Amino acid sequence: MHFRHLGRSGLQISEITYGNWLTHGSQVENDVATQCVRAALDHGITSFDTADVYANGRAEEVLGAALKGERRESLEIFTKVYWPVGPRGKNDQGLSRKHILEGIDGSLRRLGTDYVDLYQAHRYDLFTPLEETMQAFADVVRAGKALYIGVSEWTADQIRRAHALAVDLGISLVSSQPQYSMLWRIVEDEVVPTCEELGLGQIVWSPIAQGVLTGKYLPGEAWPEGSRATDERGGGEAIKRFLSDDTLGRVQKLRPIAGDLGLTMAQLAVAWVLQNRNVAAALVGASRPEQVEENVKAAGVRIPADALAAIDDVLGEAVTRDPALVARSTPKRRPV
């Protein structure tokens, strides 16, 4: 495994980070989830990402149980707050002081730890003053319940304003967690340059584009049974943007590029996001331990410039780049 600093902070994390968005507590049984976490540890992964909303808290519980007995100081545990959890009451959501302070306590209880290394705002909250949100995060840090603060799917302007408040409050805002892949590059023009300027690093999710970049979806053919495209509960809606015959046909043309580099399609996709110098880690999930073993082989891979150019030529207009799409991730109304 290789390790990178998270932004300009002193925190080092594994460049392949295990995430359990669509698996733990929902798609796979707890014993299989535990096997996947053990496989991650066996292959040198030390960083683990989750959120309170994943399976309504069960994902945090499963991850905490799977990590029980490990030396806490040797791990980096990340979680997030924003989306509705629990009984979904009026204050069980958002980035109010009440929800953040109650949310961190719930997450720590489910994870079975005294602190998280990184506590992230899962979305931007239009209905809470940013000053209130950042003050609450500062209090979480000062209470020793989180070491660093991050955000997920925030615009460059939102990040800039939050960073200025974090500096005033004396806390470390160190990371952004956006969707990023060969096919989805909307953060490259504005978010990444802003983060480079301010000293934040990216922890990117869906580097394999919901599984599309594995090449298992073929143009003109039915989706594989049990795949994410057939499961509305497990990201089926999110994957639809990548399932046009044109996009799938272009993805198939990546096979010889991956083969020439001695990589599988999934390894090529994960290695590709890690070529971005602002990316600290690629989040990978797994429903089987063997998937972990495959993905970790992308660590330390360097893709030569001619291969990167060939990837761009193959994917062409299938790539989504519009930076205006980042703002769409900010909910325009309360989740409940």
C-alpha positions in Angstrom: 0.0 0.0 0.0 1.0 3.6 -0.6 0.1 6.5 1.6 -0.5 10.2 0.9 -0.9 13.3 3.0 -4.5 14.6 3.1 -4.1 18.0 1.6 -1.5 20.1 3.4 -2.3 18.4 6.7 0.1 16.1 8.5 -2.4 13.2 8.3 -1.4 10.4 6.0 -4.0 8.0 4.6 -3.9 4.9 2.4 -4.4 6.0 -1.2 -6.8 3.1 -1.6 -9.5 3.8 1.1 -12.2 1.4 1.9 -15.7 2.8 1.7 -19.0 1.1 2.7 -21.7 3.3 1.1 -23.7 0.6 -0.7 -22.6 -2.6 1.0 -22.5 -2.8 4.8 -25.8 -3.2 6.5 -27.7 -3.4 3.2 -26.4 -5.2 0.2 -24.2 -7.8 1.8 -24.5 -9.9 5.0 -22.5 -8.7 8.1 -20.1 -11.7 8.0 -19.2 -10.9 4.3 -18.8 -7.3 5.1 -16.4 -8.2 7.9 -14.5 -10.4 5.6 -14.1 -7.5 3.2 -12.8 -5.2 6.0 -10.4 -7.9 7.1 -9.2 -8.3 3.5 -8.7 -4.5 3.3 -6.5 -4.6 6.5 -4.6 -7.6 5.2 -3.7 -5.7 2.0 -2.5 -2.6 3.9 -5.5 -0.4 3.8 -5.7 1.7 7.0 -8.3 4.3 6.0 -12.0 3.6 6.2 -14.9 5.9 5.2 -18.5 5.6 6.1 -21.5 7.9 7.0 -24.3 7.9 9.6 -26.9 7.8 6.8 -25.6 4.6 5.2 -28.2 1.9 6.0 -29.5 4.3 8.6 -26.5 3.8 10.9 -26.0 0.1 10.3 -23.0 0.6 8.1 -21.2 2.4 10.9 -22.1 -0.4 13.3 -20.8 -3.1 11.0 -17.6 -1.2 10.3 -17.0 -0.6 14.0 -17.5 -4.3 14.8 -15.2 -5.4 12.0 -12.4 -3.1 13.2 -12.8 -4.1 16.9 -9.5 -5.2 18.3 -7.4 -3.3 15.8 -4.9 -0.7 17.2 -6.9 2.5 16.9 -3.9 4.7 16.4 -3.0 2.6 13.3 -6.4 3.4 11.6 -7.9 6.5 10.0 -11.7 6.4 10.3 -13.9 8.9 8.5 -17.6 9.5 8.8 -20.1 12.1 7.7 -23.2 14.1 8.8 -26.1 15.8 7.0 -28.7 13.4 5.7 -31.6 12.2 7.8 -30.9 9.5 10.3 -32.9 7.7 13.0 -36.6 8.4 13.0 -36.1 11.2 10.6 -37.4 14.0 12.8 -37.2 17.6 12.0 -33.7 18.0 13.6 -32.4 14.6 12.5 -30.8 16.2 9.4 -28.8 19.1 8.1 -25.8 20.9 9.5 -27.4 22.7 12.5 -25.4 22.8 15.7 -28.0 20.5 17.3 -27.7 17.8 14.5 -23.8 18.0 14.3 -23.3 17.7 18.0 -25.8 14.9 18.4 -24.7 13.3 15.1 -21.0 12.9 16.2 -22.1 11.2 19.4 -24.3 8.8 17.5 -21.5 8.0 15.1 -18.9 7.4 17.8 -21.3 5.1 19.6 -22.0 3.0 16.5 -18.4 2.9 15.5 -17.2 2.0 18.9 -14.5 4.6 19.1 -13.8 7.8 21.1 -13.0 9.9 18.0 -12.9 9.9 14.2 -10.0 11.1 12.3 -12.1 13.0 9.8 -15.7 14.3 10.2 -17.3 15.5 7.0 -20.2 17.6 6.0 -22.0 15.2 3.6 -23.6 18.1 1.7 -23.9 21.9 2.0 -26.8 23.1 4.1 -28.6 26.1 2.5 -30.9 26.3 5.6 -28.3 26.8 8.3 -25.9 29.7 8.6 -22.4 28.5 7.6 -21.0 30.3 10.7 -23.2 28.0 12.9 -22.1 24.9 11.1 -18.4 25.7 11.3 -18.6 26.7 15.0 -20.3 23.4 15.7 -17.5 21.5 13.9 -14.9 23.5 15.8 -16.5 22.5 19.1 -16.4 18.8 17.9 -12.7 19.1 17.2 -12.0 20.9 20.5 -13.9 18.2 22.4 -11.5 15.6 20.9 -14.3 13.8 19.0 -12.8 14.6 15.5 -9.3 15.5 14.5 -9.9 17.0 11.1 -12.9 18.4 9.2 -13.9 17.8 5.6 -16.8 18.4 3.2 -18.4 16.3 0.5 -19.9 17.6 -2.8 -19.4 21.3 -2.0 -18.8 23.9 -4.7 -15.5 25.8 -4.9 -17.2 28.9 -3.4 -18.7 27.0 -0.5 -15.3 25.5 0.2 -13.6 28.8 0.1 -16.1 30.4 2.6 -15.9 27.4 4.9 -12.1 27.5 4.8 -12.0 31.1 5.8 -14.2 30.4 8.8 -12.1 27.4 9.7 -8.9 29.5 9.8 -10.6 32.1 12.0 -11.8 29.3 14.3 -8.4 27.6 14.4 -9.5 24.2 13.0 -8.2 22.2 10.1 -10.5 21.9 7.0 -8.5 19.4 5.0 -10.6 17.5 2.5 -13.2 17.4 -0.1 -15.1 14.2 -1.1 -16.5 14.5 -4.6 -17.5 12.0 -7.2 -14.7 11.6 -9.7 -13.8 9.2 -12.4 -12.7 9.0 -16.0 -16.3 9.6 -17.0 -17.2 12.2 -14.3 -14.7 15.1 -14.2 -16.8 18.0 -13.1 -14.5 19.0 -10.2 -11.4 19.5 -12.3 -12.0 23.1 -13.4 -13.1 24.8 -10.2 -13.1 22.5 -7.1 -9.7 21.0 -7.5 -7.8 24.3 -8.2 -9.5 25.9 -5.2 -8.6 23.0 -3.0 -5.0 23.0 -4.2 -4.8 26.7 -3.4 -6.3 26.3 0.1 -4.5 23.0 1.0 -7.4 20.6 0.8 -7.1 17.1 -0.7 -9.7 15.0 -2.5 -11.0 11.7 -1.2 -12.9 10.6 -4.4 -15.9 8.3 -4.5 -17.1 6.2 -7.4 -13.8 6.0 -9.2 -15.1 3.0 -11.2 -18.3 5.0 -12.1 -20.7 2.7 -10.2 -19.0 -0.3 -11.8 -19.4 0.8 -15.4 -15.6 1.2 -15.8 -15.1 -2.5 -15.0 -16.5 -3.2 -18.5 -19.1 -5.6 -17.2 -22.0 -3.6 -18.8 -22.1 -4.3 -22.6 -23.8 -2.0 -25.1 -27.1 -3.5 -26.4 -27.2 -6.3 -23.8 -29.2 -6.8 -20.6 -27.5 -5.7 -17.4 -25.9 -8.5 -15.4 -28.3 -10.0 -12.9 -27.7 -8.7 -9.4 -25.6 -5.8 -10.6 -25.9 -2.2 -9.4 -27.8 -1.2 -12.5 -30.6 -3.6 -11.6 -30.8 -2.6 -7.9 -32.7 0.6 -7.2 -31.8 0.4 -3.6 -28.1 0.1 -4.3 -27.3 3.0 -6.6 -29.4 2.0 -9.6 -30.5 5.5 -10.1 -27.0 7.0 -9.9 -25.6 4.7 -12.5 -28.1 5.5 -15.2 -26.1 8.5 -16.5 -23.3 6.1 -17.6 -25.4 3.4 -19.3 -25.9 4.8 -22.9 -24.7 2.5 -25.6 -22.3 5.1 -26.8 -20.6 5.4 -23.4 -20.6 1.6 -22.8 -19.1 1.1 -26.3 -16.3 3.6 -25.6 -15.6 1.9 -22.2 -15.0 -1.4 -24.0 -12.3 0.3 -26.0 -10.3 0.9 -22.8 -9.6 -2.9 -22.6 -6.4 -2.9 -24.7 -5.1 0.2 -22.8 -5.6 -1.6 -19.5 -4.1 -4.8 -21.0 -1.0 -3.1 -22.2 -0.4 -1.8 -18.7 -1.0 -5.2 -17.1 -4.1 -3.9 -15.3 -7.7 -5.0 -15.1 -10.3 -2.4 -16.1 -11.1 -1.7 -12.5 -7.5 -1.2 -11.6 -7.1 1.2 -14.6 -10.0 3.2 -13.4 -8.8 3.5 -9.8 -5.2 4.2 -10.9 -6.5 6.9 -13.2 -8.0 9.1 -10.5 -4.8 8.7 -8.4 -2.9 10.4 -11.2 -4.5 13.7 -10.1 -2.0 15.2 -7.7 -4.8 16.7 -5.6 -6.3 13.3 -5.0 -5.2 11.8 -1.7 -7.3 8.6 -1.9 -9.7 6.7 -4.0 -12.7 5.2 -2.2 -13.4 1.6 -3.2 -16.2 -0.7 -1.9 -16.6 -4.4 -2.1 -19.2 -7.0 -1.8 -16.6 -9.8 -1.9 -13.1 -9.9 -0.4 -11.6 -10.7 -3.9 -12.7 -7.3 -5.1 -10.6 -5.7 -2.4 -7.6 -7.7 -3.5 -8.1 -6.6 -7.1 -8.5 -2.9 -6.3 -5.5 -2.5 -4.0 -3.3 -3.4 -6.9 -4.0 0.0 -8.3 -1.9 1.5 -5.5 1.4 3.0 -6.6 0.5 2.6 -10.3 1.7 5.3 -12.6 0.0 5.6 -16.0 2.3 7.0 -18.7 1.3 10.2 -20.5 0.6 8.4 -23.8 -1.9 6.0 -22.1 -3.6 9.0 -20.4 -4.0 10.7 -23.8 -5.3 7.5 -25.3 -7.9 7.2 -22.6 -9.1 10.8 -23.3 -9.3 10.0 -27.0 -11.3 6.9 -26.5 -13.8 8.4 -24.0 -14.2 11.7 -25.9 -17.7 13.2 -25.6 -18.8 10.6 -23.1 -16.9 12.5 -20.4 -19.0 14.9 -18.3 -17.0 18.0 -17.4 -19.4 20.8 -16.7 -18.4 22.5 -13.4 -21.9 23.9 -13.0 -23.1 20.4 -12.1 -21.2 20.5 -8.8 -23.9 22.9 -7.4 -26.6 20.4 -8.2 -25.4 18.3 -5.3 -26.5 21.0 -2.8 -30.1 20.1 -1.8 -32.5 22.9 -2.6 -35.0 21.8 0.1 -34.9 19.9 3.3 -34.4 16.2 2.8 -37.6 15.4 4.9 
